[in-house]
Amino acid sequence: MKYLSIIEVSIVFLIVQLISWVLKPIEFFKLEIELLGWSYTSGLISISITFIILLILKKDFKLYGFKKEGWKFSLDVGLTSWLVLLIPVCALIFLHLSYSDLFGALILSACEIIAIVLILLLVRKKKEEDYEKKSSNARINVILLLAFLLFPIFLSFYLNKPADIIGRVISTVIWQFIFSGFGEEIRYRGYYQPRINEEFGRKFKFLGVEFGIGLIIASLLFGLSHVLNPFSPFEGIFELNWSWGIWTFFSGLFYGFLKEKTNNIIAPGIAHGFGGVGEALGILFS
């Protein structure tokens, strides 16, 4: 059946959203959010759904980007891309913008477009095979990765913050890196995007990176999920945030291009997950 992949990922998207709406009013999940700041259980459920579907459909996990091959290259691209993403973050801070307001969302969207062009130019000549024997570079990148993630946690202890603040910082780093960063990338760039590419191919090219409509549709769904973030029908909340959805669509394009460049989920996972470092620092200095 034509368009089967689009129908499939749309159904899965709706199922995940429905599960999220059902879980929100349950007391256990409310308590989990109150204690930890986030619902780790719902995060695990969301990640599990993706892998269960891939297993049921008997998909090759490596073809979908779940592989250890090329991890050194993907790690390097991921760290580089995170530095590039400081462009929209700095715009947000220095211009005193809110990502949930339309003006702020449009400025962030413009910054995300600039970030896409810049990261693709920076990694244009980089190839996976060039990193296979660079063990020293890989070690340095792993150390940098851990240092960035642990920095807000060590800083919270150094500043002698109260135990509840330290706990929120630790929880934010863990949640944002594992469940929000890699968790969402597993679903959107690890399943939706390659699944649609599987049917329609990658017929386009931008700055040396081949991509297909899978990148566009996965990004649209990524943006839509953020439009629906405040929406909770079983609690009687029917609010939508279209501004949030606008700029996260362009964020989705950024992560999607990283996936197409590396054919691995590691690079977009790192780029996305490092947002927790900034959020943790925001908790410390708010």
C-alpha positions as CSV (number, residue, x, y, z in Angstrom):
1,M,0.0,0.0,0.0
2,K,1.4,3.4,-1.0
3,Y,2.0,5.8,1.9
4,L,2.0,2.9,4.3
5,S,5.0,4.2,6.2
6,I,3.4,7.6,6.7
7,I,0.2,6.0,8.0
8,E,2.2,3.7,10.2
9,V,4.3,6.4,11.9
10,S,1.2,8.7,12.3
11,I,-0.7,5.9,14.1
12,V,2.3,5.2,16.4
13,F,2.6,9.0,17.0
14,L,-1.1,9.1,18.1
15,I,-0.7,6.0,20.2
16,V,2.2,7.5,22.1
17,Q,0.4,10.8,22.6
18,L,-2.7,9.0,23.8
19,I,-0.7,7.0,26.3
20,S,0.9,10.3,27.5
21,W,-2.5,11.9,28.0
22,V,-3.8,8.9,29.9
23,L,-0.8,8.8,32.2
24,K,-0.8,12.5,33.1
25,P,-3.7,12.5,35.6
26,I,-2.6,9.3,37.3
27,E,-1.4,10.0,40.9
28,F,1.7,7.9,40.6
29,F,3.0,9.9,37.6
30,K,2.1,13.2,39.3
31,L,4.0,12.1,42.4
32,E,7.0,11.0,40.2
33,I,7.1,14.4,38.6
34,E,6.8,16.2,42.0
35,L,9.7,14.2,43.5
36,L,12.0,13.9,40.4
37,G,10.9,16.7,38.2
38,W,10.1,14.3,35.4
39,S,8.2,11.0,34.8
40,Y,10.9,8.5,34.2
41,T,8.3,5.7,33.9
42,S,6.5,7.4,31.0
43,G,9.9,8.1,29.4
44,L,10.7,4.4,29.5
45,I,7.3,3.5,28.1
46,S,7.8,5.8,25.2
47,I,11.3,4.4,24.4
48,S,10.1,0.8,24.8
49,I,7.2,1.3,22.3
50,T,9.7,2.2,19.6
51,F,11.9,-0.8,20.1
52,I,8.8,-3.1,20.4
53,I,7.5,-1.9,17.1
54,L,10.8,-2.3,15.4
55,L,11.0,-5.9,16.7
56,I,7.5,-6.7,15.7
57,L,8.1,-5.4,12.2
58,K,11.4,-7.3,12.1
59,K,13.4,-4.2,11.1
60,D,17.2,-4.2,11.0
61,F,18.2,-2.0,13.9
62,K,21.5,-1.1,12.2
63,L,19.7,0.3,9.2
64,Y,17.7,2.5,11.5
65,G,20.8,4.0,13.1
66,F,21.1,1.8,16.2
67,K,24.7,0.6,15.8
68,K,28.1,0.8,17.4
69,E,29.9,1.1,14.0
70,G,30.9,4.7,13.3
71,W,30.4,5.8,17.0
72,K,33.6,7.8,17.0
73,F,32.5,9.8,14.0
74,S,29.0,10.3,15.4
75,L,30.4,11.3,18.8
76,D,32.5,14.0,17.2
77,V,29.7,15.3,15.0
78,G,27.4,15.3,18.0
79,L,29.8,17.4,20.1
80,T,30.4,19.8,17.3
81,S,26.7,20.2,16.7
82,W,26.1,20.9,20.3
83,L,28.5,23.9,20.1
84,V,26.7,25.1,17.0
85,L,23.4,24.9,18.9
86,L,24.7,27.5,21.3
87,I,23.7,30.0,18.6
88,P,19.9,29.8,19.3
89,V,20.6,29.4,23.0
90,C,22.6,32.6,23.2
91,A,19.9,34.4,21.1
92,L,17.3,33.2,23.6
93,I,19.4,34.5,26.6
94,F,20.8,37.8,25.3
95,L,17.6,38.9,23.6
96,H,15.5,37.9,26.6
97,L,13.2,35.8,24.4
98,S,10.7,33.2,25.3
99,Y,10.5,30.1,23.2
100,S,6.8,29.9,23.9
101,D,6.1,33.3,22.4
102,L,5.6,33.8,18.6
103,F,8.3,36.4,18.2
104,G,10.8,34.4,20.2
105,A,9.9,31.2,18.3
106,L,10.5,33.0,14.9
107,I,13.9,34.3,16.0
108,L,14.8,30.8,17.3
109,S,13.7,29.3,14.0
110,A,15.9,31.7,12.1
111,C,18.8,30.7,14.4
112,E,18.1,27.0,13.9
113,I,18.3,27.5,10.1
114,I,21.6,29.2,10.5
115,A,22.8,26.4,12.8
116,I,21.8,23.8,10.2
117,V,23.8,25.5,7.4
118,L,26.8,26.0,9.7
119,I,26.9,22.4,11.1
120,L,26.6,20.9,7.6
121,L,29.4,23.1,6.4
122,L,31.6,22.2,9.4
123,V,31.1,18.4,8.9
124,R,30.9,18.5,5.1
125,K,34.3,17.0,4.5
126,K,34.3,14.7,7.5
127,K,33.9,11.0,6.8
128,E,33.2,8.0,9.1
129,E,36.3,6.0,7.9
130,D,38.6,8.9,8.8
131,Y,37.7,8.3,12.5
132,E,38.1,4.5,12.7
133,K,41.8,4.6,13.9
134,K,41.6,7.9,15.9
135,S,41.4,6.4,19.4
136,S,43.0,9.4,21.0
137,N,40.4,11.8,19.5
138,A,37.6,9.4,20.7
139,R,39.0,9.4,24.2
140,I,39.2,13.2,24.3
141,N,35.6,13.4,23.0
142,V,34.3,11.0,25.7
143,I,36.1,13.0,28.4
144,L,34.6,16.2,27.0
145,L,31.1,14.6,26.9
146,L,31.3,13.5,30.5
147,A,32.8,16.8,31.6
148,F,30.0,18.9,30.0
149,L,27.3,16.6,31.6
150,L,28.9,16.6,35.0
151,F,29.7,20.3,35.1
152,P,26.3,21.6,36.5
153,I,26.2,18.8,39.0
154,F,29.7,19.5,40.4
155,L,28.9,23.2,40.3
156,S,25.8,22.7,42.4
157,F,27.9,21.0,45.1
158,Y,30.6,23.7,44.8
159,L,28.1,26.4,45.3
160,N,26.7,24.5,48.3
161,K,23.2,24.6,47.0
162,P,20.4,23.0,49.1
163,A,19.8,19.3,48.6
164,D,16.5,19.8,46.7
165,I,18.3,22.0,44.2
166,I,21.1,19.5,43.7
167,G,18.6,16.8,43.3
168,R,16.7,18.8,40.6
169,V,20.0,19.5,38.8
170,I,21.0,15.8,38.7
171,S,17.6,14.7,37.7
172,T,17.4,17.3,34.9
173,V,20.8,16.3,33.4
174,I,19.8,12.6,33.5
175,W,16.3,13.1,32.1
176,Q,17.2,15.6,29.4
177,F,20.2,13.6,28.2
178,I,18.7,10.1,28.3
179,F,14.9,10.4,28.1
180,S,14.4,13.7,26.3
181,G,17.5,13.7,24.2
182,F,18.1,10.1,23.2
183,G,14.6,9.1,24.0
184,E,13.0,11.4,21.5
185,E,15.7,10.9,18.9
186,I,15.2,7.1,19.2
187,R,11.5,7.7,18.2
188,Y,11.7,10.5,15.7
189,R,15.1,10.1,14.0
190,G,15.6,6.4,14.8
191,Y,12.1,5.2,13.7
192,Y,9.9,7.7,12.0
193,Q,12.5,9.3,9.7
194,P,14.2,6.1,8.4
195,R,10.9,4.2,8.2
196,I,9.5,6.8,5.8
197,N,12.8,7.0,3.9
198,E,12.6,3.2,3.5
199,E,9.5,3.7,1.3
200,F,10.3,7.0,-0.4
201,G,14.1,7.0,-0.4
202,R,16.4,10.0,0.0
203,K,16.0,11.9,-3.3
204,F,17.2,15.3,-2.2
205,K,20.6,16.7,-1.2
206,F,21.6,19.7,0.8
207,L,25.3,20.7,1.4
208,G,26.4,17.1,0.6
209,V,23.8,15.3,2.8
210,E,21.2,13.1,1.2
211,F,17.7,13.2,2.7
212,G,14.1,12.4,1.9
213,I,10.6,13.4,3.0
214,G,11.2,11.2,6.1
215,L,13.2,14.1,7.5
216,I,10.4,16.6,6.8
217,I,7.6,14.5,8.2
218,A,9.5,13.4,11.3
219,S,10.3,17.1,12.0
220,L,6.7,18.0,11.5
221,L,5.6,15.4,14.0
222,F,8.4,16.5,16.4
223,G,7.0,20.1,16.2
224,L,3.4,18.9,16.6
225,S,4.4,16.9,19.8
226,H,5.5,20.2,21.3
227,V,2.4,22.0,20.2
228,L,0.5,19.3,22.2
229,N,2.8,19.5,25.3
230,P,0.4,21.6,27.4
231,F,-2.6,19.6,26.0
232,S,-4.1,17.2,28.6
233,P,-7.7,16.2,27.7
234,F,-8.2,13.9,30.6
235,E,-7.5,16.8,33.0
236,G,-9.7,19.1,31.1
237,I,-6.8,21.1,29.6
238,F,-7.1,21.9,25.9
239,E,-4.3,24.4,25.5
240,L,-2.0,24.3,22.5
241,N,1.3,26.1,22.0
242,W,1.9,26.7,18.3
243,S,4.9,28.9,18.9
244,W,6.7,26.0,20.7
245,G,5.9,23.8,17.7
246,I,7.3,26.3,15.1
247,W,10.9,26.4,16.3
248,T,11.0,22.7,17.4
249,F,10.1,21.8,13.8
250,F,13.4,23.5,12.7
251,S,15.2,21.8,15.7
252,G,13.9,18.5,14.2
253,L,15.4,19.4,10.9
254,F,18.7,20.1,12.6
255,Y,18.7,16.7,14.4
256,G,17.4,15.0,11.2
257,F,20.3,16.2,9.1
258,L,22.7,14.9,11.8
259,K,21.1,11.5,11.5
260,E,21.3,11.5,7.7
261,K,25.0,12.6,7.8
262,T,26.1,9.9,10.3
263,N,23.5,7.2,9.7
264,N,23.6,6.8,13.5
265,I,21.4,7.9,16.4
266,I,24.3,9.0,18.5
267,A,25.0,12.4,17.0
268,P,21.4,13.8,17.2
269,G,21.0,12.1,20.6
270,I,24.0,14.0,22.0
271,A,23.0,17.3,20.3
272,H,19.5,17.1,21.7
273,G,20.4,15.7,25.1
274,F,22.9,18.4,25.9
275,G,20.1,20.8,26.3
276,G,19.8,19.5,29.8
277,V,23.2,21.1,30.7
278,G,21.8,24.6,29.9
279,E,18.5,23.8,31.7
280,A,20.4,22.5,34.8
281,L,22.5,25.7,34.9
282,G,19.3,27.7,34.6
283,I,18.0,25.9,37.8
284,L,21.2,26.8,39.6
285,F,21.1,30.5,38.8
286,S,17.3,31.2,38.6
